[in-house]
Amino acid sequence: MPLHQKISYDVAIGRMNPKQLRFADRSASSPAAVLKQVEQLRDDVALLRSHPDYTVPERLLEGLKQLIDQRSDGLE
């Protein structure tokens, strides 16, 4: 059975309530906000790449890693 039919069936028999999905992240940022963050990161990376002799502070690197990890959790 195709997924959309299974979901329709589950909704019809009350097994699934589309208004109360347990795994939906309602706190997620809007697509526009995420796109703005991605564009800002891209601009920041371009700036750092334009100065190849610049040594990035470890604190900044850790912050960027955490940001990427947080954002990538929703992409899996």
Backbone as ProteinMPNN parsed JSONL, in Angstrom:
{"seq_chain_A": "MPLHQKISYDVAIGRMNPKQLRFADRSASSPAAVLKQVEQLRDDVALLRSHPDYTVPERLLEGLKQLIDQRSDGLE", "coords_chain_A": {"N_chain_A": [[0.854, -1.172, 0.0], [0.658, 2.182, -0.909], [2.314, 4.939, 0.735], [0.781, 7.324, 1.137], [-1.817, 6.346, 1.071], [-1.823, 4.653, 3.26], [-1.465, 6.49, 5.328], [-3.811, 8.002, 5.019], [-5.68, 6.033, 5.656], [-4.946, 5.473, 8.329], [-5.594, 7.918, 9.507], [-8.334, 7.942, 9.022], [-9.273, 5.798, 10.615], [-8.671, 6.74, 13.084], [-6.224, 6.29, 14.227], [-4.195, 8.037, 13.758], [-3.814, 11.463, 14.303], [-3.86, 14.29, 12.524], [-3.628, 16.81, 13.642], [-2.309, 16.493, 15.971], [0.434, 15.54, 15.876], [3.006, 13.591, 17.064], [5.723, 13.686, 16.486], [6.283, 15.947, 15.108], [8.006, 18.982, 14.751], [7.127, 21.701, 16.145], [8.367, 23.965, 16.936], [10.185, 24.671, 15.108], [12.053, 26.812, 12.93], [10.786, 29.099, 10.465], [10.773, 28.391, 6.919], [11.761, 30.607, 5.526], [13.231, 31.96, 7.487], [15.208, 30.077, 8.049], [16.46, 29.957, 5.559], [17.48, 32.555, 5.459], [19.378, 32.388, 7.526], [21.108, 30.474, 6.428], [22.028, 31.855, 4.179], [23.37, 33.935, 5.486], [25.384, 32.503, 6.799], [26.722, 31.541, 4.546], [27.677, 33.952, 3.475], [29.376, 34.694, 5.582], [31.262, 32.615, 5.501], [32.343, 33.076, 2.954], [33.581, 35.524, 3.416], [35.54, 34.772, 5.296], [37.007, 33.006, 3.717], [38.07, 34.77, 1.893], [40.19, 35.829, 3.147], [42.718, 34.167, 3.498], [44.887, 33.885, 5.266], [43.954, 34.349, 7.73], [43.401, 33.301, 11.016], [40.974, 31.466, 12.454], [39.311, 32.022, 15.488], [39.16, 29.566, 18.075], [36.841, 29.46, 19.613], [34.91, 30.57, 17.922], [34.885, 28.652, 15.888], [33.898, 26.422, 17.296], [31.353, 27.36, 17.93], [30.235, 27.603, 15.353], [30.283, 24.896, 14.588], [28.461, 23.821, 16.429], [26.122, 25.168, 15.656], [25.769, 24.173, 13.052], [25.449, 21.453, 13.648], [23.053, 21.558, 15.14], [21.232, 22.421, 13.205], [21.465, 20.437, 11.294], [20.324, 18.262, 12.5], [17.585, 18.218, 12.003], [17.506, 17.511, 9.362], [17.96, 14.9, 8.777]], "CA_chain_A": [[0.0, 0.0, 0.0], [1.455, 3.424, -0.929], [2.344, 5.653, 2.011], [-0.325, 8.276, 1.289], [-3.026, 5.572, 1.373], [-1.7, 4.176, 4.643], [-1.709, 7.639, 6.199], [-5.249, 8.297, 4.931], [-6.364, 4.98, 6.405], [-4.671, 5.682, 9.749], [-6.384, 9.077, 9.928], [-9.744, 7.551, 8.978], [-9.631, 4.921, 11.736], [-8.355, 7.416, 14.326], [-4.899, 5.926, 14.726], [-3.334, 9.209, 13.588], [-4.522, 12.739, 14.296], [-2.93, 15.253, 11.897], [-3.487, 18.019, 14.469], [-1.511, 16.16, 17.152], [1.536, 14.67, 15.479], [3.97, 13.547, 18.172], [7.107, 13.874, 16.062], [6.418, 17.204, 14.376], [8.699, 20.018, 15.507], [6.374, 22.951, 15.978], [9.215, 25.096, 17.3], [11.15, 24.881, 14.027], [12.011, 28.106, 12.263], [10.135, 29.102, 9.162], [11.74, 28.206, 5.82], [12.393, 31.896, 5.198], [14.226, 32.247, 8.519], [16.318, 29.143, 7.844], [17.159, 30.418, 4.36], [18.243, 33.754, 5.833], [20.54, 31.933, 8.289], [22.025, 29.816, 5.491], [22.658, 32.914, 3.387], [24.316, 34.642, 6.344], [26.54, 31.618, 6.964], [27.446, 31.538, 3.269], [28.407, 35.223, 3.404], [30.461, 34.633, 6.577], [32.288, 31.706, 4.972], [32.996, 33.77, 1.837], [34.469, 36.531, 3.998], [36.703, 34.087, 5.87], [37.814, 32.459, 2.617], [38.743, 35.855, 1.184], [41.372, 36.141, 3.948], [43.237, 32.823, 3.805], [45.879, 33.895, 6.337], [43.252, 34.602, 8.989], [43.202, 32.136, 11.874], [39.686, 31.581, 13.117], [39.374, 31.673, 16.909], [38.569, 28.258, 18.405], [35.48, 29.699, 20.121], [34.05, 30.758, 16.757], [34.765, 27.346, 15.235], [32.998, 25.588, 18.094], [29.996, 27.9, 17.748], [29.769, 27.209, 14.019], [30.024, 23.453, 14.61], [27.214, 23.601, 17.163], [25.034, 25.649, 14.816], [25.593, 23.206, 11.965], [24.892, 20.234, 14.246], [21.653, 21.805, 15.494], [20.444, 22.529, 11.976], [21.49, 19.179, 10.542], [19.478, 17.277, 13.183], [16.286, 18.16, 11.353], [17.63, 17.145, 7.956], [18.195, 13.46, 8.621]], "C_chain_A": [[0.906, 1.244, 0.0], [1.292, 4.194, 0.384], [1.143, 6.581, 2.171], [-1.64, 7.559, 1.593], [-2.993, 5.068, 2.815], [-1.992, 5.312, 5.614], [-3.191, 7.991, 6.194], [-6.057, 7.291, 5.747], [-6.179, 5.195, 7.907], [-5.458, 6.872, 10.3], [-7.859, 8.675, 10.009], [-10.149, 6.687, 10.166], [-9.255, 5.529, 13.086], [-7.01, 7.054, 14.925], [-3.953, 7.121, 14.688], [-4.215, 10.452, 13.537], [-3.573, 13.783, 13.723], [-2.727, 16.534, 12.716], [-2.648, 17.755, 15.72], [-0.418, 15.16, 16.784], [2.615, 14.732, 16.547], [5.381, 13.902, 17.738], [7.312, 15.15, 15.248], [7.068, 18.245, 15.275], [8.013, 21.353, 15.254], [7.22, 24.181, 16.311], [10.217, 25.432, 16.19], [10.962, 26.262, 13.398], [11.299, 27.983, 10.926], [11.189, 28.884, 8.073], [12.467, 29.504, 5.462], [13.481, 32.244, 6.212], [15.447, 31.347, 8.364], [17.133, 29.572, 6.632], [18.008, 31.649, 4.665], [19.503, 33.364, 6.607], [21.574, 31.28, 7.378], [22.756, 30.86, 4.658], [23.682, 33.683, 4.211], [25.567, 33.81, 6.564], [27.383, 31.586, 5.693], [28.273, 32.812, 3.126], [29.585, 35.234, 4.373], [31.603, 33.75, 6.086], [33.049, 32.377, 3.836], [33.983, 34.82, 2.362], [35.726, 35.87, 4.567], [37.608, 33.519, 4.772], [38.577, 33.546, 1.864], [40.005, 36.319, 1.918], [42.018, 34.835, 4.401], [44.256, 32.787, 4.944], [45.245, 34.111, 7.71], [43.059, 33.294, 9.749], [41.915, 32.35, 12.666], [39.833, 31.186, 14.593], [38.627, 30.357, 17.179], [37.125, 28.414, 18.878], [34.489, 29.862, 18.971], [33.832, 29.433, 16.034], [33.793, 26.443, 15.983], [31.551, 26.053, 17.953], [29.413, 27.515, 16.402], [29.445, 25.724, 13.962], [28.71, 23.154, 15.314], [26.009, 24.034, 16.336], [24.735, 24.665, 13.696], [24.982, 21.913, 12.494], [23.419, 20.404, 14.577], [20.775, 21.798, 14.249], [20.4, 21.207, 11.232], [20.641, 18.112, 11.21], [18.125, 17.142, 12.505], [16.323, 17.693, 9.911], [17.773, 15.657, 7.724], [16.926, 12.714, 8.349]], "O_chain_A": [[1.819, 1.343, 0.82], [0.26, 4.105, 1.049], [0.542, 6.62, 3.245], [-2.489, 8.103, 2.298], [-4.014, 5.06, 3.503], [-2.688, 5.118, 6.61], [-3.769, 8.252, 7.25], [-7.003, 7.661, 6.442], [-7.141, 5.109, 8.671], [-5.934, 6.831, 11.435], [-8.549, 9.033, 10.964], [-11.26, 6.83, 10.676], [-9.489, 4.911, 14.125], [-6.697, 7.482, 16.036], [-3.021, 7.209, 15.488], [-5.221, 10.493, 12.829], [-2.582, 14.131, 14.366], [-1.756, 17.259, 12.5], [-2.314, 18.689, 16.449], [-0.366, 14.059, 17.332], [3.084, 15.815, 16.896], [6.168, 14.378, 18.557], [8.412, 15.397, 14.754], [6.705, 18.366, 16.445], [8.293, 22.037, 14.27], [6.83, 25.308, 16.004], [11.003, 26.37, 16.323], [9.855, 26.797, 13.349], [11.223, 26.904, 10.338], [12.369, 29.165, 8.288], [13.653, 29.487, 5.133], [14.533, 32.764, 5.841], [16.582, 31.796, 8.527], [18.363, 29.553, 6.673], [19.132, 31.765, 4.178], [20.572, 33.932, 6.382], [22.774, 31.504, 7.534], [23.966, 30.76, 4.453], [24.743, 34.045, 3.702], [26.681, 34.333, 6.524], [28.612, 31.601, 5.756], [29.429, 32.763, 2.706], [30.665, 35.722, 4.038], [32.774, 34.098, 6.239], [34.272, 32.261, 3.76], [35.078, 34.983, 1.822], [36.84, 36.347, 4.349], [38.832, 33.551, 4.893], [39.616, 33.272, 1.263], [40.79, 37.102, 1.383], [41.88, 34.442, 5.56], [44.46, 31.726, 5.534], [45.931, 34.06, 8.73], [42.606, 32.3, 9.183], [41.795, 33.296, 13.445], [40.408, 30.144, 14.907], [37.59, 30.085, 16.575], [36.28, 27.576, 18.566], [33.367, 29.358, 19.032], [32.715, 29.129, 15.615], [32.961, 25.776, 15.368], [30.635, 25.236, 17.866], [28.243, 27.145, 16.308], [28.448, 25.328, 13.359], [27.93, 22.323, 14.848], [24.989, 23.346, 16.316], [23.573, 24.361, 13.425], [24.097, 21.34, 11.86], [22.618, 19.503, 14.328], [19.687, 21.222, 14.257], [19.392, 20.89, 10.6], [20.265, 17.14, 10.556], [17.577, 16.042, 12.444], [15.273, 17.5, 9.298], [17.713, 15.201, 6.582], [16.95, 11.493, 8.193]]}, "name": "protein", "num_of_chains": 1, "seq": "MPLHQKISYDVAIGRMNPKQLRFADRSASSPAAVLKQVEQLRDDVALLRSHPDYTVPERLLEGLKQLIDQRSDGLE"}
